[in-house]
Amino acid sequence: MRHKELKVVEIPKWGDYLRGQWRQYFAKHLTNEEQKLIGMDGFLWHLCSWEKANCLEKEEAIAAFKKQSKTKCTIFYQFINEAYLLNDAKMLTVDELPYIRNHMYYGDLYVMDWNFKWTFIMTHESDCGPYFLQIT
């Protein structure tokens, strides 16, 4: 970590749970069948790439993430169950995301506000994302 102020807590085996919560809050307007049709069983971020949610992309997404008052949030990945909790994430930047925990990066990365108000997504595809969704 670049900022020593960031306290990252490992929450092993929370990946499935957090992916489920993400679906419940950010994709609740789609049925399970609609989610499957756009490939959300493979990649949650297809919600954005298929334009099934009002989200920001690229530089606008980064700017929106930067503006958030990041207090407590989680970081999780698409295909692994390792996840992380940041109790005070105000110093979290986009540049630090791939380095959460020992310089490991597992592909698609999701940052989710603890209260499910917003999410920021970095994908493995260079021309897709990043994305930012906010529940109003």
Backbone hydrogen bonds in HBPLUS format (Angstrom, degrees):
<---DONOR---> <-ACCEPTOR-->    atom                        ^
c    i                          cat <-CA-CA->   ^        H-A-AA   ^      H-
h    n   atom  resd res      DA  || num        DHA   H-A  angle D-A-AA Bond
n    s   type  num  typ     dist DA aas  dist angle  dist       angle   num
A0006-LEU N   A0003-HIS O   3.21 MM   3  5.78 156.2  2.27 112.8 118.4     1
A0009-VAL N   A0085-LEU O   2.90 MM  76  5.07 168.5  1.91 153.4 156.8     2
A0085-LEU N   A0009-VAL O   2.83 MM  76  5.07 157.7  1.88 146.6 154.3     3
A0011-ILE N   A0083-ALA O   2.88 MM  72  5.27 172.5  1.88 141.1 138.7     4
A0018-LEU N   A0014-TRP O   2.87 MM   4  6.06 168.1  1.88 166.0 169.4     5
A0015-GLY N   A0081-ASN O   3.07 MM  66  3.81 152.9  2.14 117.0 114.6     6
A0019-ARG N   A0015-GLY O   2.88 MM   4  6.06 160.3  1.92 155.7 161.4     7
A0020-GLY N   A0016-ASP O   2.96 MM   4  6.16 153.4  2.03 147.5 154.9     8
A0021-GLN N   A0017-TYR O   2.91 MM   4  6.24 153.6  1.98 149.2 156.8     9
A0022-TRP N   A0018-LEU O   2.84 MM   4  6.00 157.6  1.89 147.9 154.3    10
A0023-ARG N   A0019-ARG O   3.06 MM   4  6.30 161.2  2.09 146.2 150.0    11
A0024-GLN N   A0020-GLY O   2.95 MM   4  6.17 160.1  1.99 146.6 152.5    12
A0025-TYR N   A0021-GLN O   2.99 MM   4  6.23 151.9  2.07 152.9 158.6    13
A0026-PHE N   A0022-TRP O   2.83 MM   4  5.75 167.5  1.84 158.5 162.9    14
A0027-ALA N   A0023-ARG O   2.97 MM   4  4.89 147.3  2.08 125.8 132.9    15
A0030-LEU N   A0027-ALA O   3.01 MM   3  5.69 167.6  2.03 122.8 126.4    16
A0035-GLN N   A0031-THR O   2.94 MM   4  6.23 156.5  2.00 151.2 157.9    17
A0036-LYS N   A0032-ASN O   2.97 MM   4  6.24 153.8  2.03 145.7 152.6    18
A0037-LEU N   A0033-GLU O   2.92 MM   4  6.19 156.3  1.98 150.4 156.9    19
A0038-ILE N   A0034-GLU O   3.29 MM   4  6.57 142.6  2.44 144.2 151.6    20
A0040-MET N   A0035-GLN O   2.92 MM   5  5.26 161.0  1.95 159.2 152.8    21
A0039-GLY N   A0036-LYS O   2.98 MM   3  5.03 157.9  2.03 106.3 113.0    22
A0042-GLY N   A0039-GLY O   3.00 MM   3  5.50 147.6  2.11 110.8 119.9    23
A0043-PHE N   A0039-GLY O   3.01 MM   4  6.29 168.9  2.02 153.6 156.5    24
A0046-HIS N   A0043-PHE O   3.12 MM   3  5.72 166.2  2.14 115.9 120.0    25
A0047-LEU N   A0044-LEU O   3.07 MM   3  6.14 174.0  2.08 130.2 132.1    26
A0048-CYS N   A0045-TRP O   2.89 MM   3  5.45 141.6  2.04 112.7 121.6    27
A0049-SER N   A0045-TRP O   3.15 MM   4  6.57 163.6  2.18 149.1 152.6    28
A0050-TRP N   A0046-HIS O   2.89 MM   4  5.57 151.6  1.97 140.3 145.1    29
A0052-LYS N   A0047-LEU O   2.89 MM   5  5.22 154.9  1.96 159.6 167.1    30
A0051-GLU N   A0048-CYS O   2.83 MM   3  4.88 156.6  1.89 109.4 114.9    31
A0056-LEU N   A0132-PHE O   2.87 MM  76  5.10 164.0  1.90 151.6 154.6    32
A0132-PHE N   A0056-LEU O   3.00 MM  76  5.10 147.2  2.11 138.7 141.1    33
A0060-GLU N   A0057-GLU O   3.15 MM   3  5.62 125.0  2.47 150.9 142.0    34
A0061-ALA N   A0057-GLU O   3.31 MM   4  4.77 152.1  2.39  97.5 101.6    35
A0058-LYS N   A0130-PRO O   2.88 MM  72  5.07 130.1  2.13 151.4 154.9    36
A0061-ALA N   A0058-LYS O   3.03 MM   3  5.28 120.5  2.40 102.8 117.4    37
A0062-ILE N   A0058-LYS O   3.04 MM   4  6.40 158.3  2.09 154.9 161.4    38
A0063-ALA N   A0059-GLU O   2.92 MM   4  6.10 160.4  1.96 147.5 152.8    39
A0064-ALA N   A0060-GLU O   2.97 MM   4  6.16 155.5  2.03 143.8 150.3    40
A0065-PHE N   A0061-ALA O   2.94 MM   4  6.16 158.4  1.98 150.1 156.0    41
A0066-LYS N   A0062-ILE O   2.93 MM   4  6.10 157.7  1.98 148.2 154.6    42
A0067-LYS N   A0063-ALA O   3.08 MM   4  6.30 144.3  2.21 142.2 150.9    43
A0068-GLN N   A0065-PHE O   3.25 MM   3  5.42 144.0  2.38 101.2 111.0    44
A0089-ALA N   A0071-THR O   2.75 MM  18  5.05 155.4  1.81 134.9 143.4    45
A0114-TRP N   A0072-LYS O   2.96 MM  42  5.47 159.9  2.00 145.9 139.8    46
A0073-CYS N   A0086-LEU O   2.96 MM  13  5.39 154.0  2.03 146.0 154.2    47
A0086-LEU N   A0073-CYS O   2.85 MM  13  5.39 167.1  1.86 168.7 169.7    48
A0074-THR N   A0112-MET O   2.87 MM  38  5.29 161.6  1.91 150.8 154.9    49
A0112-MET N   A0074-THR O   2.88 MM  38  5.29 160.6  1.92 147.6 153.3    50
A0075-ILE N   A0084-TYR O   2.85 MM   9  5.08 151.6  1.93 143.1 147.8    51
A0084-TYR N   A0075-ILE O   2.86 MM   9  5.08 153.4  1.93 148.8 155.7    52
A0076-PHE N   A0110-TYR O   2.92 MM  34  5.32 157.3  1.97 149.4 157.0    53
A0110-TYR N   A0076-PHE O   2.80 MM  34  5.32 165.7  1.82 165.2 164.3    54
A0078-GLN N   A0108-ASP O   3.21 MM  30  5.51 139.6  2.38 141.2 144.3    55
A0092-LEU N   A0089-ALA O   2.86 MM   3  5.21 167.5  1.88 121.5 125.4    56
A0096-GLU N   A0093-THR O   3.15 MM   3  5.47 141.0  2.31 103.4 113.6    57
A0097-LEU N   A0094-VAL O   3.20 MM   3  5.42 145.2  2.33 104.9 114.4    58
A0099-TYR N   A0096-GLU O   2.91 MM   3  5.36 146.1  2.02 116.0 126.9    59
A0100-ILE N   A0097-LEU O   3.25 MM   3  5.55 174.1  2.26 116.8 117.2    60
A0104-MET N   A0101-ARG O   3.22 MM   3  6.16 155.0  2.28 127.6 132.2    61
A0109-LEU N   A0122-MET O   2.80 MM  13  5.16 161.7  1.84 155.6 161.3    62
A0122-MET N   A0109-LEU O   2.89 MM  13  5.16 164.9  1.92 152.0 157.1    63
A0111-VAL N   A0120-PHE O   2.82 MM   9  5.09 163.5  1.85 156.1 161.0    64
A0120-PHE N   A0111-VAL O   2.88 MM   9  5.09 154.5  1.95 142.9 150.9    65
A0113-ASP N   A0118-TRP O   3.05 MM   5  5.56 174.2  2.05 157.4 159.2    66
A0116-PHE N   A0113-ASP O   2.87 MM   3  5.03 161.9  1.90 116.6 118.5    67
A0135-ILE N   A0117-LYS O   2.73 MM  18  5.13 166.1  1.74 146.8 151.9    68
A0119-THR N   A0133-LEU O   2.91 MM  14  5.39 149.3  2.00 151.9 156.3    69
A0133-LEU N   A0119-THR O   2.99 MM  14  5.39 160.4  2.03 151.3 157.7    70
A0121-ILE N   A0131-TYR O   2.84 MM  10  5.06 163.5  1.86 148.0 151.3    71
A0131-TYR N   A0121-ILE O   2.95 MM  10  5.06 151.5  2.03 137.2 146.5    72
A0128-CYS N   A0125-GLU O   3.24 MM   3  5.24 165.0  2.27 105.6 109.9    73
